[in-house]
Each structure stands twice: as structure tokens, then as C-alpha cells.
Amino acid sequence: MLWTNSVQYRVTVRWSDLFGDIEGQFESRQNAEFLAGVDELTAAERASVELAARLAAAMSRSVVLHLDMGVAVEGTIMDATPSWVLLREGPRDHLVPLNAVVGVTGLPDRSIPVGAIERKLTLGHALRALQGERTKVMVEAPGVRFRGVIAAVGADHVDVLEDSGRGRVAVPFRAISRVMSV
């Protein structure tokens, strides 16, 4: 009877160890799969974040915008949409189309979803606001500058009435690197 109990104990211990080992492997595999899933979801979420959402999260924060015309503008983000960002540098405001931005320094890792209204605000909307205020501006594109007031805003271009007396110049939106208050 003693011998039977001792064999039964050893068999029970071995089975118990075996099941414990299997459970440990299972838990380890589950944890690894969970962590891989978290990494995958994090990467997928990060891949869906737009630059405009990171710019919106940096509202009232100082950043540096590197523009396609080879200049960098440092200032405070005042507004941001998927089409443009408004940066204040001292007394000057810079309206910059996002397609003219080649890099941004100083953005936080976090983002704020861009609202439905902001999604509808195009560069044309911002330029029409400047036109209504008769604000003196400098419209810059790579290699060229036009100084004056905005005379008209079309579907895909802006007319600048130049201070130089040369008249109106039409500048396509796609060519604009920034519109700066002067």
C-alpha cells in the first residue's frame, strides 16, 4: 500500500509538472501574441495619423517648418487643417500650404483628430479671409515673390494686386510656398 501511494504520488507530481510546464508555455505564447498584437495595433494606429493631426496637437507650440523653397520658418502654430497651417513668427503670420512643407521640427508624438469643419477649410478659404481684410501680403513660390493685396481668389489660384504697380498676377495654389503678412 505504501509503495502504491508513493508511485501514485510520483506519477501525480510528474503529471502536475508536465501540465504546469504546458500551462507556462501556453501563457508565455499568449503573452507574446498579445504583445505582438499590441505592437501591430500601435503601428496601424500610427500609420493612420495625418500630419495635420500632429500639427493640431502642437497648437500654441513653437515649431520649425521647412519649406520647399529652401527656407525654414520658426513660429507658433495658430491653426492647422489638412490643407494648410498658420504659423505666427513675432508680428508676422505665415499661411503655409501643407504641400509646401518638406519637414517639421518640434512636433509632439501625440495627435488630435481634425474636425469636420477643419477638413473643409481649404487654402482658398484662408486666402478669401485675407482678401476680405485687405491684408498686405507677400505670396512666395520657389524663386519668386509677389507683394501686395489679394484682389481675387479663384478655385485653384489667387490674384495678387502688386504694390510695384505691375498690376495683377495670378498664382496657382499648387505653386504657393507661403503667404506672409507684411
N, CA and C atoms as a LAMMPS dump frame, in Angstrom:
ITEM: TIMESTEP
0
ITEM: NUMBER OF ATOMS
546
ITEM: BOX BOUNDS ff ff ff
-5.0000000000000000e+02 5.0000000000000000e+02
-5.0000000000000000e+02 5.0000000000000000e+02
-5.0000000000000000e+02 5.0000000000000000e+02
ITEM: ATOMS id mol type element x y z
1 1 1 N 0.816 -1.178 0
2 1 2 C 0 0 0
3 1 3 C 0.871 1.256 0
4 2 1 N 1.932 1.214 0.778
5 2 2 C 2.85 2.339 0.834
6 2 3 C 3.5 2.555 -0.521
7 3 1 N 3.914 1.406 -1.125
8 3 2 C 4.549 1.502 -2.439
9 3 3 C 3.577 2.082 -3.465
10 4 1 N 2.331 1.733 -3.457
11 4 2 C 1.315 2.217 -4.386
12 4 3 C 1.114 3.716 -4.206
13 5 1 N 1.073 4.159 -2.95
14 5 2 C 0.899 5.595 -2.688
15 5 3 C 2.102 6.392 -3.193
16 6 1 N 3.298 5.856 -3.013
17 6 2 C 4.496 6.561 -3.433
18 6 3 C 4.578 6.639 -4.955
19 7 1 N 4.236 5.559 -5.671
20 7 2 C 4.22 5.573 -7.132
21 7 3 C 3.137 6.533 -7.612
22 8 1 N 1.999 6.441 -6.98
23 8 2 C 0.888 7.331 -7.358
24 8 3 C 1.294 8.793 -7.135
25 9 1 N 2.016 9.076 -6.067
26 9 2 C 2.47 10.44 -5.756
27 9 3 C 3.44 10.918 -6.838
28 10 1 N 4.416 10.031 -7.203
29 10 2 C 5.388 10.397 -8.23
30 10 3 C 4.707 10.634 -9.581
31 11 1 N 3.759 9.795 -9.936
32 11 2 C 3.033 9.953 -11.193
33 11 3 C 2.231 11.253 -11.158
34 12 1 N 1.602 11.53 -10.05
35 12 2 C 0.817 12.752 -9.896
36 12 3 C 1.721 13.978 -9.99
37 13 1 N 2.894 13.926 -9.357
38 13 2 C 3.839 15.046 -9.397
39 13 3 C 4.325 15.256 -10.822
40 14 1 N 4.691 14.152 -11.536
41 14 2 C 5.165 14.269 -12.911
42 14 3 C 4.077 14.881 -13.796
43 15 1 N 2.843 14.363 -13.659
44 15 2 C 1.747 14.91 -14.447
45 15 3 C 1.519 16.38 -14.092
46 16 1 N 1.597 16.67 -12.847
47 16 2 C 1.404 18.035 -12.381
48 16 3 C 2.494 18.941 -12.961
49 17 1 N 3.758 18.478 -12.929
50 17 2 C 4.862 19.247 -13.511
51 17 3 C 4.66 19.431 -15.013
52 18 1 N 4.265 18.35 -15.68
53 18 2 C 4.049 18.39 -17.118
54 18 3 C 2.949 19.393 -17.464
55 19 1 N 1.818 19.322 -16.757
56 19 2 C 0.73 20.267 -17.017
57 19 3 C 1.138 21.695 -16.668
58 20 1 N 1.901 21.843 -15.601
59 20 2 C 2.394 23.173 -15.22
60 20 3 C 3.301 23.741 -16.296
61 21 1 N 4.165 22.886 -16.866
62 21 2 C 5.054 23.311 -17.937
63 21 3 C 4.254 23.694 -19.175
64 22 1 N 3.267 22.905 -19.522
65 22 2 C 2.417 23.195 -20.684
66 22 3 C 1.666 24.509 -20.468
67 23 1 N 1.122 24.689 -19.267
68 23 2 C 0.408 25.935 -18.955
69 23 3 C 1.354 27.133 -19.052
70 24 1 N 2.58 26.971 -18.557
71 24 2 C 3.565 28.049 -18.628
72 24 3 C 3.893 28.41 -20.064
73 25 1 N 4.082 27.388 -20.911
74 25 2 C 4.366 27.631 -22.325
75 25 3 C 3.182 28.329 -22.993
76 26 1 N 1.98 27.866 -22.645
77 26 2 C 0.775 28.455 -23.216
78 26 3 C 0.652 29.932 -22.822
79 27 1 N 0.859 30.223 -21.534
80 27 2 C 0.783 31.612 -21.065
81 27 3 C 1.856 32.463 -21.723
82 28 1 N 3.05 31.922 -21.854
83 28 2 C 4.139 32.646 -22.486
84 28 3 C 3.802 32.956 -23.942
85 29 1 N 3.258 31.963 -24.643
86 29 2 C 2.874 32.148 -26.038
87 29 3 C 1.751 33.172 -26.135
88 30 1 N 0.769 33.1 -25.224
89 30 2 C -0.329 34.07 -25.221
90 30 3 C 0.205 35.483 -24.998
91 31 1 N 1.124 35.639 -24.046
92 31 2 C 1.702 36.954 -23.778
93 31 3 C 2.453 37.48 -24.994
94 32 1 N 3.219 36.608 -25.647
95 32 2 C 3.961 37.022 -26.839
96 32 3 C 3.001 37.435 -27.946
97 33 1 N 1.928 36.663 -28.142
98 33 2 C 0.934 37.001 -29.164
99 33 3 C 0.225 38.303 -28.822
100 34 1 N -0.069 38.49 -27.536
101 34 2 C -0.719 39.728 -27.097
102 34 3 C 0.183 40.928 -27.382
103 35 1 N 1.464 40.818 -27.004
104 35 2 C 2.398 41.921 -27.233
105 35 3 C 2.587 42.188 -28.721
106 36 1 N 2.645 41.128 -29.519
107 36 2 C 2.754 41.306 -30.972
108 36 3 C 1.504 42.008 -31.498
109 37 1 N 0.341 41.64 -30.968
110 37 2 C -0.913 42.285 -31.361
111 37 3 C -0.931 43.752 -30.983
112 38 1 N -0.437 44.065 -29.794
113 38 2 C -0.367 45.459 -29.35
114 38 3 C 0.563 46.246 -30.27
115 39 1 N 1.73 45.683 -30.59
116 39 2 C 2.664 46.352 -31.497
117 39 3 C 2.03 46.58 -32.87
118 40 1 N 1.313 45.574 -33.346
119 40 2 C 0.663 45.668 -34.656
120 40 3 C -0.422 46.748 -34.647
121 41 1 N -1.237 46.766 -33.58
122 41 2 C -2.289 47.788 -33.478
123 41 3 C -1.7 49.182 -33.335
124 42 1 N -0.629 49.29 -32.56
125 42 2 C 0.035 50.586 -32.387
126 42 3 C 0.576 51.082 -33.724
127 43 1 N 1.218 50.196 -34.47
128 43 2 C 1.754 50.573 -35.785
129 43 3 C 0.624 50.96 -36.737
130 44 1 N -0.472 50.217 -36.707
131 44 2 C -1.611 50.52 -37.581
132 44 3 C -2.227 51.865 -37.215
133 45 1 N -2.354 52.128 -35.921
134 45 2 C -2.915 53.408 -35.493
135 45 3 C -1.986 54.543 -35.896
136 46 1 N -0.698 54.378 -35.685
137 46 2 C 0.283 55.409 -36.048
138 46 3 C 0.245 55.677 -37.549
139 47 1 N 0.053 54.616 -38.331
140 47 2 C 0.013 54.764 -39.788
141 47 3 C -1.194 55.569 -40.256
142 48 1 N -2.222 55.681 -39.425
143 48 2 C -3.417 56.428 -39.81
144 48 3 C -3.367 57.896 -39.384
145 49 1 N -2.329 58.301 -38.661
146 49 2 C -2.225 59.674 -38.161
147 49 3 C -1.73 60.599 -39.276
148 50 1 N -2.494 61.646 -39.537
149 50 2 C -2.132 62.634 -40.553
150 50 3 C -1.258 63.72 -39.939
151 51 1 N -0.452 64.355 -40.778
152 51 2 C 0.392 65.452 -40.33
153 51 3 C -0.456 66.567 -39.717
154 52 1 N -1.606 66.84 -40.306
155 52 2 C -2.486 67.893 -39.785
156 52 3 C -2.902 67.607 -38.341
157 53 1 N -3.11 66.339 -38
158 53 2 C -3.497 65.966 -36.638
159 53 3 C -2.355 66.206 -35.66
160 54 1 N -1.135 65.985 -36.092
161 54 2 C 0.013 66.263 -35.226
162 54 3 C 0.24 67.77 -35.107
163 55 1 N -0.002 68.507 -36.197
164 55 2 C 0.104 69.967 -36.136
165 55 3 C -0.959 70.533 -35.201
166 56 1 N -2.174 69.985 -35.263
167 56 2 C -3.254 70.435 -34.371
168 56 3 C -2.891 70.17 -32.913
169 57 1 N -2.205 69.068 -32.649
170 57 2 C -1.788 68.76 -31.279
171 57 3 C -0.698 69.711 -30.804
172 58 1 N -0.044 70.38 -31.735
173 58 2 C 1.036 71.316 -31.39
174 58 3 C 0.539 72.764 -31.337
175 59 1 N -0.785 72.954 -31.34
176 59 2 C -1.352 74.296 -31.304
177 59 3 C -0.739 75.1 -30.154
178 60 1 N -0.375 76.34 -30.423
179 60 2 C 0.243 77.258 -29.464
180 60 3 C 1.657 76.829 -29.072
181 61 1 N 2.234 75.938 -29.833
182 61 2 C 3.584 75.453 -29.569
183 61 3 C 4.509 75.948 -30.68
184 62 1 N 5.755 76.18 -30.347
185 62 2 C 6.735 76.628 -31.332
186 62 3 C 7.287 75.434 -32.104
187 63 1 N 7.295 75.565 -33.421
188 63 2 C 7.841 74.53 -34.305
189 63 3 C 8.648 75.226 -35.408
190 64 1 N 9.353 74.427 -36.171
191 64 2 C 10.056 74.932 -37.353
192 64 3 C 9.48 74.219 -38.567
193 65 1 N 8.989 75.01 -39.516
194 65 2 C 8.507 74.464 -40.787
195 65 3 C 9.625 74.621 -41.813
196 66 1 N 10.012 73.541 -42.439
197 66 2 C 10.995 73.56 -43.52
198 66 3 C 10.19 73.534 -44.816
199 67 1 N 10.387 74.568 -45.637
200 67 2 C 9.569 74.729 -46.831
201 67 3 C 10.298 74.305 -48.102
202 68 1 N 9.513 74.039 -49.142
203 68 2 C 10.049 73.552 -50.408
204 68 3 C 10.958 74.553 -51.11
205 69 1 N 10.917 75.802 -50.711
206 69 2 C 11.772 76.802 -51.35
207 69 3 C 13.091 76.975 -50.612
208 70 1 N 13.368 76.059 -49.677
209 70 2 C 14.663 76.057 -49.003
210 70 3 C 14.764 76.964 -47.79
211 71 1 N 13.655 77.434 -47.278
212 71 2 C 13.689 78.263 -46.072
213 71 3 C 13.025 77.52 -44.915
214 72 1 N 13.409 77.919 -43.72
215 72 2 C 12.793 77.38 -42.514
216 72 3 C 12.153 78.537 -41.769
217 73 1 N 10.935 78.323 -41.31
218 73 2 C 10.202 79.356 -40.58
219 73 3 C 9.912 78.814 -39.195
220 74 1 N 10.377 79.538 -38.171
221 74 2 C 10.107 79.132 -36.796
222 74 3 C 9.032 80.033 -36.231
223 75 1 N 8.04 79.41 -35.601
224 75 2 C 6.967 80.195 -35.025
225 75 3 C 5.991 79.327 -34.271
226 76 1 N 4.926 79.956 -33.81
227 76 2 C 3.896 79.289 -33.024
228 76 3 C 2.728 78.907 -33.924
229 77 1 N 2.289 77.674 -33.81
230 77 2 C 1.142 77.224 -34.609
231 77 3 C -0.123 77.874 -34.059
232 78 1 N -0.818 78.6 -34.942
233 78 2 C -2.051 79.271 -34.563
234 78 3 C -3.281 78.502 -35.033
235 79 1 N -3.14 77.769 -36.146
236 79 2 C -4.245 76.997 -36.698
237 79 3 C -3.666 75.969 -37.654
238 80 1 N -4.398 74.882 -37.854
239 80 2 C -3.935 73.846 -38.774
240 80 3 C -5.133 73.089 -39.336
241 81 1 N -5.072 72.801 -40.624
242 81 2 C -6.08 71.991 -41.301
243 81 3 C -5.323 70.984 -42.176
244 82 1 N -6.029 70.057 -42.796
245 82 2 C -5.329 69.154 -43.716
246 82 3 C -4.754 69.855 -44.958
247 83 1 N -5.152 71.102 -45.198
248 83 2 C -4.674 71.846 -46.37
249 83 3 C -3.564 72.834 -46.061
250 84 1 N -3.589 73.426 -44.868
251 84 2 C -2.636 74.48 -44.556
252 84 3 C -2.398 74.585 -43.051
253 85 1 N -1.338 75.32 -42.712
254 85 2 C -1.02 75.615 -41.31
255 85 3 C -0.746 77.111 -41.22
256 86 1 N -1.192 77.727 -40.126
257 86 2 C -0.947 79.145 -39.876
258 86 3 C 0.064 79.239 -38.745
259 87 1 N 1.185 79.877 -39.042
260 87 2 C 2.286 79.99 -38.084
261 87 3 C 2.527 81.465 -37.788
262 88 1 N 2.68 81.804 -36.515
263 88 2 C 2.98 83.188 -36.134
264 88 3 C 4.444 83.274 -35.724
265 89 1 N 5.163 84.162 -36.408
266 89 2 C 6.578 84.416 -36.127
267 89 3 C 6.692 85.885 -35.74
268 90 1 N 6.721 86.159 -34.444
269 90 2 C 6.736 87.552 -33.992
270 90 3 C 5.491 88.268 -34.465
271 91 1 N 5.658 89.418 -35.163
272 91 2 C 4.484 90.155 -35.635
273 91 3 C 3.909 89.616 -36.953
274 92 1 N 4.594 88.662 -37.567
275 92 2 C 4.173 88.153 -38.878
276 92 3 C 3.45 86.821 -38.778
277 93 1 N 2.476 86.67 -39.66
278 93 2 C 1.786 85.392 -39.815
279 93 3 C 2.212 84.778 -41.136
280 94 1 N 2.334 83.453 -41.132
281 94 2 C 2.695 82.701 -42.336
282 94 3 C 1.609 81.661 -42.584
283 95 1 N 0.917 81.807 -43.688
284 95 2 C -0.062 80.812 -44.12
285 95 3 C 0.683 79.89 -45.079
286 96 1 N 0.835 78.619 -44.676
287 96 2 C 1.659 77.695 -45.45
288 96 3 C 0.825 76.498 -45.898
289 97 1 N 0.704 76.298 -47.217
290 97 2 C 0.028 75.086 -47.691
291 97 3 C 0.836 73.862 -47.252
292 98 1 N 0.163 72.825 -46.801
293 98 2 C 0.896 71.643 -46.335
294 98 3 C 1.713 70.989 -47.445
295 99 1 N 1.278 71.157 -48.7
296 99 2 C 2.072 70.552 -49.773
297 99 3 C 3.394 71.277 -50.009
298 100 1 N 3.602 72.439 -49.378
299 100 2 C 4.87 73.159 -49.469
300 100 3 C 5.803 72.817 -48.306
301 101 1 N 5.293 72.066 -47.339
302 101 2 C 6.095 71.689 -46.166
303 101 3 C 6.871 70.418 -46.493
304 102 1 N 8.198 70.493 -46.336
305 102 2 C 9.025 69.306 -46.577
306 102 3 C 9.509 68.688 -45.27
307 103 1 N 9.291 69.387 -44.151
308 103 2 C 9.664 68.843 -42.847
309 103 3 C 9.17 69.746 -41.735
310 104 1 N 8.96 69.153 -40.56
311 104 2 C 8.542 69.916 -39.388
312 104 3 C 9.384 69.445 -38.209
313 105 1 N 9.997 70.388 -37.516
314 105 2 C 10.776 70.081 -36.321
315 105 3 C 10.005 70.588 -35.109
316 106 1 N 9.931 69.757 -34.069
317 106 2 C 9.302 70.182 -32.82
318 106 3 C 7.89 69.689 -32.607
319 107 1 N 7.432 68.753 -33.433
320 107 2 C 6.076 68.216 -33.246
321 107 3 C 6.045 67.211 -32.106
322 108 1 N 4.948 67.206 -31.342
323 108 2 C 4.799 66.155 -30.32
324 108 3 C 4.443 64.833 -30.99
325 109 1 N 4.613 63.737 -30.278
326 109 2 C 4.251 62.419 -30.801
327 109 3 C 2.741 62.242 -30.867
328 110 1 N 2.033 62.954 -30.016
329 110 2 C 0.579 62.781 -29.96
330 110 3 C -0.094 63.53 -31.107
331 111 1 N -1.37 63.245 -31.277
332 111 2 C -2.144 63.903 -32.323
333 111 3 C -3.546 64.197 -31.795
334 112 1 N -4.226 65.101 -32.479
335 112 2 C -5.616 65.431 -32.167
336 112 3 C -6.398 65.249 -33.459
337 113 1 N -7.479 64.487 -33.433
338 113 2 C -8.241 64.315 -34.674
339 113 3 C -8.704 65.657 -35.231
340 114 1 N -8.583 65.806 -36.533
341 114 2 C -9.013 67.034 -37.198
342 114 3 C -10.52 66.957 -37.389
343 115 1 N -11.218 68.003 -36.973
344 115 2 C -12.678 68.028 -37.036
345 115 3 C -13.22 68.172 -38.444
346 116 1 N -14.502 67.951 -38.575
347 116 2 C -15.177 68.007 -39.881
348 116 3 C -15.083 69.401 -40.49
349 117 1 N -15.195 70.434 -39.674
350 117 2 C -15.122 71.806 -40.193
351 117 3 C -13.724 72.1 -40.717
352 118 1 N -12.694 71.741 -39.938
353 118 2 C -11.318 71.98 -40.364
354 118 3 C -11.004 71.238 -41.661
355 119 1 N -11.599 70.062 -41.831
356 119 2 C -11.349 69.277 -43.045
357 119 3 C -11.86 69.996 -44.292
358 120 1 N -12.873 70.841 -44.112
359 120 2 C -13.466 71.558 -45.246
360 120 3 C -12.767 72.887 -45.544
361 121 1 N -11.918 73.352 -44.634
362 121 2 C -11.257 74.645 -44.825
363 121 3 C -10.043 74.49 -45.736
364 122 1 N -10.197 74.922 -46.964
365 122 2 C -9.132 74.817 -47.951
366 122 3 C -8.25 76.063 -47.913
367 123 1 N -7.194 76.029 -48.698
368 123 2 C -6.339 77.206 -48.842
369 123 3 C -7.155 78.372 -49.386
370 124 1 N -8.076 78.088 -50.286
371 124 2 C -8.941 79.14 -50.835
372 124 3 C -9.736 79.859 -49.767
373 125 1 N -10.252 79.121 -48.779
374 125 2 C -10.995 79.751 -47.678
375 125 3 C -10.099 80.724 -46.913
376 126 1 N -8.899 80.289 -46.595
377 126 2 C -7.969 81.145 -45.84
378 126 3 C -7.589 82.379 -46.648
379 127 1 N -7.351 82.208 -47.945
380 127 2 C -6.987 83.346 -48.794
381 127 3 C -8.15 84.315 -48.954
382 128 1 N -9.371 83.806 -49.009
383 128 2 C -10.542 84.695 -49.092
384 128 3 C -10.688 85.529 -47.816
385 129 1 N -10.345 84.943 -46.672
386 129 2 C -10.383 85.7 -45.416
387 129 3 C -9.37 86.843 -45.467
388 130 1 N -8.175 86.569 -45.984
389 130 2 C -7.16 87.629 -46.121
390 130 3 C -7.605 88.689 -47.129
391 131 1 N -8.263 88.265 -48.188
392 131 2 C -8.775 89.205 -49.19
393 131 3 C -9.792 90.149 -48.55
394 132 1 N -10.677 89.587 -47.741
395 132 2 C -11.713 90.393 -47.081
396 132 3 C -11.13 91.417 -46.123
397 133 1 N -9.991 91.117 -45.528
398 133 2 C -9.346 92.048 -44.584
399 133 3 C -8.438 93.053 -45.284
400 134 1 N -8.231 92.863 -46.607
401 134 2 C -7.321 93.722 -47.391
402 134 3 C -5.923 93.749 -46.767
403 135 1 N -5.509 92.628 -46.232
404 135 2 C -4.202 92.484 -45.601
405 135 3 C -3.096 92.534 -46.647
406 136 1 N -2.041 93.308 -46.374
407 136 2 C -0.863 93.312 -47.25
408 136 3 C -0.14 91.996 -47.046
409 137 1 N 0.191 91.34 -48.148
410 137 2 C 0.825 90.026 -48.083
411 137 3 C 2.003 89.935 -49.043
412 138 1 N 2.811 88.922 -48.793
413 138 2 C 3.866 88.512 -49.715
414 138 3 C 3.55 87.066 -50.06
415 139 1 N 3.206 86.82 -51.319
416 139 2 C 2.936 85.458 -51.784
417 139 3 C 4.243 84.939 -52.369
418 140 1 N 4.728 83.841 -51.797
419 140 2 C 6.009 83.292 -52.235
420 140 3 C 5.84 81.914 -52.855
421 141 1 N 6.562 81.734 -53.93
422 141 2 C 6.677 80.441 -54.597
423 141 3 C 8.176 80.241 -54.823
424 142 1 N 8.625 79.029 -55.087
425 142 2 C 10.065 78.832 -55.314
426 142 3 C 10.603 79.789 -56.39
427 143 1 N 11.527 80.658 -55.986
428 143 2 C 12.185 81.573 -56.913
429 143 3 C 11.455 82.872 -57.212
430 144 1 N 10.301 83.121 -56.606
431 144 2 C 9.549 84.333 -56.933
432 144 3 C 8.727 84.806 -55.73
433 145 1 N 8.518 86.143 -55.668
434 145 2 C 7.698 86.756 -54.602
435 145 3 C 6.794 87.811 -55.232
436 146 1 N 5.577 87.875 -54.725
437 146 2 C 4.633 88.89 -55.173
438 146 3 C 4.094 89.588 -53.936
439 147 1 N 4.308 90.916 -53.867
440 147 2 C 3.896 91.694 -52.69
441 147 3 C 2.72 92.593 -53.073
442 148 1 N 1.686 92.563 -52.225
443 148 2 C 0.531 93.406 -52.477
444 148 3 C -0.662 92.956 -51.665
445 149 1 N -1.842 93.139 -52.223
446 149 2 C -3.07 92.681 -51.567
447 149 3 C -3.729 91.642 -52.469
448 150 1 N -4.495 90.791 -51.842
449 150 2 C -5.192 89.77 -52.602
450 150 3 C -6.41 90.419 -53.247
451 151 1 N -6.426 90.373 -54.576
452 151 2 C -7.507 91.003 -55.335
453 151 3 C -8.658 90.044 -55.575
454 152 1 N -8.345 88.761 -55.778
455 152 2 C -9.376 87.765 -56.042
456 152 3 C -8.826 86.38 -55.731
457 153 1 N -9.761 85.469 -55.394
458 153 2 C -9.385 84.081 -55.133
459 153 3 C -10.266 83.196 -55.995
460 154 1 N -9.611 82.445 -56.875
461 154 2 C -10.334 81.532 -57.748
462 154 3 C -10.384 80.134 -57.146
463 155 1 N -10.798 79.182 -57.952
464 155 2 C -10.905 77.794 -57.49
465 155 3 C -9.535 77.18 -57.237
466 156 1 N -8.533 77.6 -58.039
467 156 2 C -7.209 76.991 -57.917
468 156 3 C -6.068 78.002 -58.003
469 157 1 N -6.394 79.288 -57.855
470 157 2 C -5.361 80.329 -57.928
471 157 3 C -5.794 81.566 -57.144
472 158 1 N -4.817 82.436 -56.922
473 158 2 C -5.077 83.701 -56.24
474 158 3 C -4.498 84.824 -57.1
475 159 1 N -5.224 85.931 -57.188
476 159 2 C -4.724 87.123 -57.889
477 159 3 C -4.187 88.085 -56.853
478 160 1 N -2.938 88.502 -57.052
479 160 2 C -2.312 89.476 -56.153
480 160 3 C -2.168 90.784 -56.924
481 161 1 N -2.71 91.881 -56.364
482 161 2 C -2.536 93.209 -56.929
483 161 3 C -1.229 93.743 -56.351
484 162 1 N -0.206 93.749 -57.193
485 162 2 C 1.142 94.045 -56.708
486 162 3 C 1.339 95.511 -56.345
487 163 1 N 2.108 95.742 -55.273
488 163 2 C 2.484 97.09 -54.842
489 163 3 C 3.371 97.772 -55.876
490 164 1 N 4.099 97 -56.645
491 164 2 C 5.075 97.539 -57.594
492 164 3 C 4.417 98.295 -58.748
493 165 1 N 3.104 98.19 -58.86
494 165 2 C 2.402 98.866 -59.949
495 165 3 C 2.36 98.039 -61.222
496 166 1 N 2.849 96.804 -61.177
497 166 2 C 2.835 95.956 -62.375
498 166 3 C 1.459 95.356 -62.634
499 167 1 N 0.533 95.574 -61.727
500 167 2 C -0.814 95.055 -61.934
501 167 3 C -1.074 93.772 -61.156
502 168 1 N -1.949 92.969 -61.702
503 168 2 C -2.355 91.71 -61.049
504 168 3 C -1.547 90.551 -61.594
505 169 1 N -1.228 89.654 -60.679
506 169 2 C -0.567 88.417 -61.076
507 169 3 C -1.369 87.262 -60.498
508 170 1 N -1.631 86.268 -61.338
509 170 2 C -2.358 85.073 -60.89
510 170 3 C -1.333 84.013 -60.483
511 171 1 N -1.486 83.494 -59.272
512 171 2 C -0.562 82.488 -58.755
513 171 3 C -1.35 81.217 -58.455
514 172 1 N -1.018 80.102 -59.121
515 172 2 C -1.713 78.842 -58.833
516 172 3 C -1.471 78.397 -57.394
517 173 1 N -2.495 77.856 -56.754
518 173 2 C -2.343 77.354 -55.383
519 173 3 C -1.19 76.371 -55.286
520 174 1 N -1.06 75.483 -56.285
521 174 2 C -0.045 74.423 -56.221
522 174 3 C 1.379 74.999 -56.196
523 175 1 N 1.558 76.267 -56.635
524 175 2 C 2.88 76.885 -56.672
525 175 3 C 3.214 77.619 -55.379
526 176 1 N 2.219 77.901 -54.548
527 176 2 C 2.44 78.728 -53.352
528 176 3 C 3.195 77.953 -52.279
529 177 1 N 4.289 78.576 -51.819
530 177 2 C 5.045 78.007 -50.693
531 177 3 C 4.597 78.618 -49.377
532 178 1 N 4.271 79.895 -49.399
533 178 2 C 3.703 80.544 -48.208
534 178 3 C 3.138 81.899 -48.594
535 179 1 N 2.213 82.34 -47.747
536 179 2 C 1.652 83.677 -47.84
537 179 3 C 1.958 84.326 -46.5
538 180 1 N 2.74 85.406 -46.557
539 180 2 C 3.221 86.039 -45.338
540 180 3 C 2.636 87.428 -45.193
541 181 1 N 2.207 87.756 -43.976
542 181 2 C 1.727 89.129 -43.741
543 181 3 C 2.937 90.048 -43.72
544 182 1 N 2.76 91.259 -44.303
545 182 2 C 3.875 92.227 -44.336
546 182 3 C 3.463 93.529 -43.702
